[in-house]
Amino acid sequence: MAFTIVGVATLAAGVFVFERCATLPGRAASGTVAQMERVGRDLRDTIVNLAHLQPRVMINDRVYFEQSSPTAELALISQRLEVEHEFLHTWAGSTKRLRLHGTYTAKAGFDLRQKWEVKVGDQTAAVELPHAQLLGVEQERIDVLALENGFWNPVSGTDVQAQIATLHELARARAGERHLPEEAEQMLRTQLQSRLPPGQSVRFEFYSPRKVE
């Protein structure tokens, strides 16, 4: 009786071990997929909270979420710019002079109409998104520092409008010198990584955005 009990117990244990071994690949694969889904959801939720955009999420080449966004742009960097410009024109010995000072706000960030995609595989997680760009340079204030009419060569309204346009171009050039898009990209990397669970990392793949009409 004792040998019979031992034999039955051994057989049962063997069957249990065999079953666990047989189902191990399936359970491991299921666990891996569940982990990848968790990573995909974490990245999606983080981007939604930061950019108010739901990215396209792909896990092992399968689409889990499609991209959608209620807004067109995400501005991460905003800087104030101060520029001056002087216009001189002489005609028949008569000189007119106009000097302007402009205050502008430059904004850099991302176009949310471009493709934003989260790709999760067995070993990697990546976010594909457009390079940041200068979103705009907005005029805040224009001050006239000097306006001097020539005796028969006065400053006209056309002169003023032309010099304001020149001032705006100078402000855009000044914004370009400050590398604001690069700062916006670094800020996005830092903010996304800081909001992910500890130990989870992601690779960023930036591409050149297409022009949107």
C-alpha positions as CSV (number, residue, x, y, z in Angstrom):
1,M,0.0,0.0,0.0
2,A,2.8,2.4,0.9
3,F,4.6,1.7,-2.4
4,T,1.4,2.2,-4.3
5,I,0.8,5.6,-2.6
6,V,4.4,6.7,-3.3
7,G,4.0,5.6,-6.9
8,V,0.8,7.5,-7.4
9,A,2.3,10.6,-5.8
10,T,5.4,10.4,-8.0
11,L,3.2,9.9,-11.1
12,A,1.1,12.9,-10.2
13,A,4.1,15.1,-9.6
14,G,5.5,14.0,-13.0
15,V,2.3,14.9,-14.8
16,F,2.3,18.3,-13.1
17,V,5.9,19.1,-14.0
18,F,5.3,17.9,-17.6
19,E,2.2,20.1,-17.9
20,R,4.0,23.1,-16.5
21,C,6.9,22.6,-18.9
22,A,4.6,22.1,-21.8
23,T,2.7,25.3,-21.2
24,L,5.8,27.4,-20.2
25,P,6.4,28.9,-23.7
26,G,2.8,29.9,-24.0
27,R,2.7,31.5,-20.6
28,A,6.1,33.2,-21.2
29,A,4.8,34.6,-24.5
30,S,1.6,35.8,-22.9
31,G,3.6,37.5,-20.1
32,T,5.8,39.2,-22.7
33,V,2.9,40.5,-24.7
34,A,1.2,41.8,-21.5
35,Q,4.4,43.6,-20.6
36,M,4.7,45.2,-24.0
37,E,1.1,46.3,-23.8
38,R,1.8,47.9,-20.4
39,V,4.8,49.7,-21.9
40,G,2.7,50.9,-24.8
41,R,-0.1,52.1,-22.5
42,D,2.4,53.9,-20.3
43,L,3.9,55.8,-23.3
44,R,0.5,56.6,-24.7
45,D,-0.8,57.9,-21.4
46,T,2.4,60.0,-20.9
47,I,2.2,61.6,-24.4
48,V,-1.6,62.3,-23.9
49,N,-0.9,64.0,-20.6
50,L,2.0,66.1,-21.9
51,A,1.0,66.9,-25.5
52,H,-2.8,66.3,-25.4
53,L,-2.3,64.0,-28.4
54,Q,-3.0,60.3,-28.6
55,P,-0.2,58.7,-30.7
56,R,-0.5,55.7,-32.9
57,V,0.5,52.8,-30.8
58,M,2.0,49.6,-32.4
59,I,3.0,46.5,-30.5
60,N,4.8,43.8,-32.5
61,D,3.4,45.5,-35.7
62,R,-0.2,45.4,-34.5
63,V,-2.1,48.7,-34.2
64,Y,-3.6,49.2,-30.7
65,F,-4.5,52.9,-30.9
66,E,-4.8,55.4,-33.8
67,Q,-3.5,58.9,-33.7
68,S,-5.9,61.8,-32.7
69,S,-5.5,65.3,-31.3
70,P,-7.8,68.2,-30.6
71,T,-5.1,70.8,-31.2
72,A,-2.6,71.4,-34.0
73,E,0.5,72.5,-32.2
74,L,2.4,71.9,-29.0
75,A,4.5,74.9,-27.9
76,L,7.2,74.0,-25.3
77,I,9.6,77.0,-25.5
78,S,8.6,80.7,-25.4
79,Q,11.1,83.5,-25.4
80,R,10.9,87.3,-25.5
81,L,12.9,89.0,-28.2
82,E,13.9,92.7,-28.5
83,V,15.0,94.1,-31.9
84,E,15.7,97.5,-33.3
85,H,15.9,98.8,-36.9
86,E,16.8,102.2,-38.4
87,F,15.7,103.4,-41.8
88,L,17.4,106.4,-43.6
89,H,16.6,107.7,-47.0
90,T,18.0,110.8,-48.8
91,W,16.4,112.4,-51.9
92,A,17.6,115.6,-53.5
93,G,19.5,116.4,-50.3
94,S,16.6,115.9,-48.0
95,T,16.9,113.0,-45.5
96,K,14.1,111.2,-43.7
97,R,14.8,108.9,-40.7
98,L,12.8,106.2,-38.9
99,R,14.0,104.1,-36.0
100,L,11.8,101.4,-34.5
101,H,12.0,99.1,-31.5
102,G,10.0,95.8,-31.5
103,T,9.1,93.4,-28.8
104,Y,8.2,89.9,-30.0
105,T,7.5,86.4,-28.5
106,A,9.1,83.4,-30.3
107,K,7.6,80.0,-29.7
108,A,9.1,76.6,-30.6
109,G,7.5,73.2,-30.4
110,F,5.8,70.4,-32.4
111,D,3.3,70.1,-35.2
112,L,0.7,67.6,-33.9
113,R,-0.7,67.1,-37.4
114,Q,2.4,65.1,-38.2
115,K,2.8,61.4,-37.5
116,W,3.4,60.5,-33.8
117,E,3.9,56.8,-33.3
118,V,4.8,54.5,-30.4
119,K,6.5,51.3,-31.4
120,V,7.0,48.5,-28.9
121,G,8.9,45.3,-29.6
122,D,10.4,42.4,-27.6
123,Q,13.4,44.4,-26.6
124,T,12.8,48.0,-27.5
125,A,10.3,50.9,-27.2
126,A,10.5,53.9,-29.4
127,V,8.6,57.1,-30.1
128,E,8.7,58.3,-33.7
129,L,7.8,62.0,-34.0
130,P,8.6,65.1,-36.1
131,H,11.5,67.4,-35.4
132,A,10.6,70.5,-33.4
133,Q,10.3,73.7,-35.3
134,L,9.8,77.5,-34.8
135,L,6.0,77.7,-34.5
136,G,5.8,81.5,-34.8
137,V,7.2,84.9,-33.8
138,E,4.3,87.1,-32.5
139,Q,4.5,90.9,-32.3
140,E,3.8,92.2,-28.9
141,R,4.7,95.9,-29.2
142,I,6.3,98.4,-31.6
143,D,7.9,101.7,-30.3
144,V,8.9,104.6,-32.5
145,L,12.3,105.8,-31.2
146,A,12.8,108.4,-33.9
147,L,10.8,109.9,-36.8
148,E,12.4,112.7,-38.7
149,N,10.9,114.0,-41.9
150,G,13.0,115.5,-44.6
151,F,12.0,119.0,-45.8
152,W,10.5,117.6,-49.0
153,N,11.1,113.9,-48.3
154,P,8.6,113.0,-45.4
155,V,8.2,109.6,-43.8
156,S,5.1,107.9,-45.4
157,G,2.8,105.3,-44.1
158,T,4.3,102.9,-46.7
159,D,7.7,103.5,-45.2
160,V,6.4,102.7,-41.7
161,Q,4.7,99.4,-42.9
162,A,7.8,98.4,-44.8
163,Q,10.1,98.9,-41.8
164,I,7.7,97.1,-39.4
165,A,7.9,94.1,-41.9
166,T,11.7,94.4,-41.8
167,L,11.7,94.4,-38.0
168,H,9.6,91.2,-38.0
169,E,12.1,89.5,-40.3
170,L,14.9,90.6,-38.0
171,A,13.0,89.1,-35.0
172,R,12.6,85.7,-36.9
173,A,16.3,85.7,-37.7
174,R,17.1,86.4,-34.0
175,A,14.9,83.5,-33.0
176,G,16.6,81.2,-35.4
177,E,20.0,82.0,-33.9
178,R,18.8,80.8,-30.4
179,H,18.2,77.2,-31.5
180,L,14.8,77.1,-29.8
181,P,13.6,73.9,-31.7
182,E,16.6,72.0,-30.3
183,E,15.7,73.1,-26.8
184,A,12.1,72.0,-27.4
185,E,13.2,68.5,-28.4
186,Q,15.4,68.2,-25.3
187,M,12.6,69.4,-23.1
188,L,10.2,66.8,-24.6
189,R,12.7,64.0,-24.1
190,T,13.3,65.0,-20.4
191,Q,9.6,65.5,-19.6
192,L,8.5,62.2,-21.2
193,Q,11.3,60.2,-19.6
194,S,10.6,61.7,-16.2
195,R,6.9,60.7,-16.3
196,L,7.6,57.1,-17.2
197,P,7.7,54.3,-14.5
198,P,11.2,53.9,-13.0
199,G,13.5,51.7,-15.0
200,Q,11.5,52.1,-18.3
201,S,13.4,53.8,-21.1
202,V,12.5,54.8,-24.6
203,R,14.3,55.7,-27.8
204,F,13.3,58.9,-29.7
205,E,13.3,58.8,-33.5
206,F,12.9,62.3,-35.0
207,Y,12.1,62.9,-38.6
208,S,11.8,65.9,-40.9
209,P,8.2,67.0,-40.9
210,R,6.3,67.5,-44.2
211,K,4.7,70.8,-44.9
212,V,1.0,71.0,-44.1
213,E,-1.1,73.3,-46.3
